């Protein structure tokens, strides 16, 4: 590993700033508290970073009051780790305890809000999930009928849309690691290598180059193109004339990159070359349009206008990129439905895709930060012509 | 990679059998359908395996009717992969489409059940989450007020409790890979090595030994013991006298192992040796008690009675093991609250833990299959005495 790592974790001031902005937005909506339970939100307010979320057994809660510091309501197994964060008030129970998995602790916090018929923000909107048993949430609601559990999705989006420079440094670092790994592809991939081995060797190279983990690696390969981009690897051996795509969401200190690269094995067919050139041009159009004040719809249209010359279908991916950070994909979407205004400090992907030939698709992807003026590329720009390896 | 891999995927008969058993249980509860949306359930009924679930943006649904084959209601981006499964009826929409992310397709399926005031099973219970926006679920309920959305958690538990031999073969394979990797530890770990590197090297070795991915790797190290077992690695360099624990949930073909190993670096202190011996003995007691007809509570008590001789606290982990399969942790729990009866074909972990000395904990873990008679160890049994490396 040769790349210098950014500092892990964050200064305390980062969390203080997140909290202050949250409480300002909460005041604007007269919210008495936020009740958050998914990994990115718990981590955003506490810094609590663990792979233990892989276990679906235990719910975890963070309570953000209108004033004062957040409170963690968590399983006892997480107390030691949570005590290393900036939080003071950590309340635990011996989870799992199905009869009362945190509910009595939550009820204690919610009691005063029930008395004043207050509002508590939870996440109910697009791209969110309820990370506690629905039956437990229904019990909580039923026992506190005076509380308005209102949707705070828009508030959380506003809060996390623009990344801090410390966050951007982590995303930039993992993008550099993935770029370096892709740049070594010619030495890693070879004809006859089954896709299972291609994927395995790429994962190992990412780790060797400094990634903490590689939670997302999808792709495909086939003669003259690939048909989908979310598959696990088949045993298909790479063959001359294949187009190979790998798309990775690797992670450093809890922050993702998310981009792909396309390769032609030994030689490239004309249709794939043309598709590649079109997507390269679409990305250039996206980069030119990625300015503060433009919208995600505007970004979509800039890329779409290039692609429409070759492919009149809407594409299977549903959008041409998205937000990026603590999650592989975050709000907003580069799509016709999304009129989010671009702001300096937003980290997004540009991900134009197209159908071509018979049932083949191609996807390009780059990761960028919106800056005043031209955007900053976090991924090393893909080659201008389809690379042959 | 030297280990021979079991066949990837499943025979069609596996899915037919799952469906038949589900529909039998559904009939017993007069359920008109199941509406499932989380990764393990979608995969259980379809075989749909992808890391695309890392993206929280799009909801995915599988509909299991009272008779006939399951129906997939999924984003268009997944159609190509879903068409390779045994399903015939695949309905898609161009997700993301926040205004209607699958709801109109669901409403079409639910319409006839609304007309007859029927019941649809969803997962609302312990260890489940609603993997669609809560606001969308509330809209769906409000638009179909005659439907009883009832909790099918118990049904799904019963269905997935006993694993097929094909499933067991996958879990056994990943356990063998992790066991092999742990057995190489003496050659991988050394004093002065920062924990970040210990974790990275272990991950790489797991992949080199044949794991598809290593989504879960936690652990810790410290002089004379460690204080928690869910942390990511610190920069602490391994030092003489450290006790190191690594706990991995590695994956082969979508199935997890979940076990740990403890090591003393250069030399072991007496307290840690004694704790290790106690937990080894507790696991032996668990193995002796792991017989069809006994309960998870009985397993807990068998291990507890050994541990109580040294540690009177209840332990921070909350239980002494759990189910294992498509998820890192599954129902049931080896805990005082769980009276699940053990059956041949259940795959579980034995995970006794204890507090000792000042704030140190130790955890042991093995993975087993309940068989008629003695259980089958899937992990290679830990050394009888704390290994010094």
Interface residues (C-beta under 8 A of the other chain):
Chain A: X8 X49 X50 X51 X52 X54 X55 X56 X57 X58 X75 X76 X77 X78 X79 X80 X81 X94 X95 X96 X97 X98 X99 X101 X122 X123 X124 X125 X126 X127 X128 X129 X130 X131 X132 X133 X134 X135 X137 X138 X151 X196 X199 X200 X203 X204 X207 X208 X212 X213 X214 X215 X216 X217 X218 X227 X228 X229 X230 X231 X232 X235 X249 X314 X316 X317 X318 X319 X322 X327 X328 X329 X333 X335 X337
Chain B: X8 X49 X50 X51 X52 X54 X55 X56 X57 X58 X75 X76 X77 X78 X79 X80 X81 X94 X95 X96 X97 X98 X99 X101 X122 X123 X124 X125 X126 X127 X128 X129 X130 X131 X132 X133 X134 X135 X137 X138 X151 X196 X199 X200 X203 X204 X207 X208 X212 X213 X214 X215 X216 X217 X218 X227 X228 X229 X230 X231 X232 X235 X249 X314 X316 X317 X318 X319 X322 X327 X328 X329 X333 X335 X337
